[in-house]
Amino acid sequence: MCGKIHASYSPEVNIRSSRDIHFWLTDVAQRFSDNLNMAAPEKPLWYLQEWFATQDKIQRTLVTELGWLPAKANKIWHGIQEPKPSEMHEIAALLNIRPHELMMPPEEAFRIRRLEAAVREVAQEASPTASVADTPAKKGSSRAA
């Protein structure tokens, strides 16, 4: 009796019976592994390689200019390890960008920069008197504060 119970839990029995425990509706498309049905990440968390490409820099730059260990640079470069906030600031300073821009594609960041510049330009053109009114009054002026 004990041998039969032991045999029913053997790896061989589990392998032979694994095809019986799949759910028909969820495993029809990919019936070879349960892991293939897991959702893949929608998009990367940061766009480090794309930003480095815009400035013709390579992974080695993290080692040479920031003084990081090659293993750490490799893990962060390939997304194996998430950078700490302080490391994000180091990378942003190296690339001369804002830290939050590492989390968006360079093209999107460039569009936002152009939009911000256009808004500033329109705001300056729209209110030329505001800059005159904001200047400090001269000594002896009778204007009330």
Buried (B, 14 or more C-beta within 10 A) or exposed (E): EEEEEEEEEEEEEEEEEEEEEBEEEEBEEEBEEBEEEEEEEEEEEBBBBBBBEBEEBEBEBBBEEBEBEEEBBBBBBEBEBEBEEEBBBBBBEBBEBEBEBBBBBBEEBEEEEEEEEEEEEEEEEEEEEEEEEEEEEEEEEEEEE
